[in-house]
Amino acid sequence: MIEIGEGQQRIREGQREIRKKFEEIGSECRRLKEETMNIAKQSDYNQVRINLMFSILKAREDNNFAHADHLTGLLRLRGNGKAGTRKGRPGWLTNDHGKQGAVCLCSHA
C-alpha cells in the first residue's frame, strides 16, 4: 500500500511539473506573439515612411513643390512618437475618408 501511495505522489508531482512547464511555454508563446506583432507594426511604419519619401521625390521631379511640401509635412507628422505605437490621436495620418493609418498620396493641385 505504501508503495502505491508513493507512486501516486510521484505521479502528482510529475503532473505539477508538466503543468508548470506548459504555463511557461504558454507565457513564452504570448511574449513571442507580441514581439512579432511589434515587428510587423514597425515594418508597416517603415513602409509608409518609404512610400512618403518616394512620393516626395516624385512630386519634386514633377515640379509639384506644393504637394512635395504637403507630403514632407506628413512625413514629419508620421515621425512623431515611436513606430507602431500611435493610435487615433490628433495629428494621426488619415486619408480623405478618415481611415486611420492610411496616408493620402494623391496630388492636391
MOWOFEN-V175240 format. One record per run of one state. SS is the DSSP state (helix for helix, strand for strand, loop for the rest). FROM is the first residue (numbers start at 1). TO is the last residue. If there is no record, write none. Layout:
BEGIN
((SS & FROM & TO) (SS & FROM & TO))
END
This chain:
BEGIN
((loop & 1 & 1) (helix & 2 & 61) (loop & 62 & 64) (helix & 65 & 79) (loop & 80 & 93) (strand & 94 & 94) (loop & 95 & 99) (strand & 100 & 100) (loop & 101 & 109))
END
